[in-house]
C-alpha cells in the first residue's frame, strides 16, 4: 500500500460527497404537480410535499378524501421517480 493511497481514497470520497450534495440541491429545486380526483399535490425532487389542494366536493366524505389523498401522493411519487431516473439516465 502506497503512502498516498489513503489520501487518494479520502479525496475520492470527498469528491463523491460533493457530487451527492449537488444532486440533493438539484432535486430539492425540482417540482412536480399532480392533479387527480379533485386533489392537487406538489412534490419536490426529494419527495417532500410542498403543496396540497383539496376540492370542496371531497370535504363531504372524510373516508374518500383520506383514500384519495394517499392515491394521488403515491401516484405523484411514482411520476417523480420516473422523471428523476430518466434525467439521471437510469431506467425506472
Helices and strands as residue ranges (DSSP letters): H 5-29, E 31-36, E 39-44, E 49-54, G 56-60, H 62-88
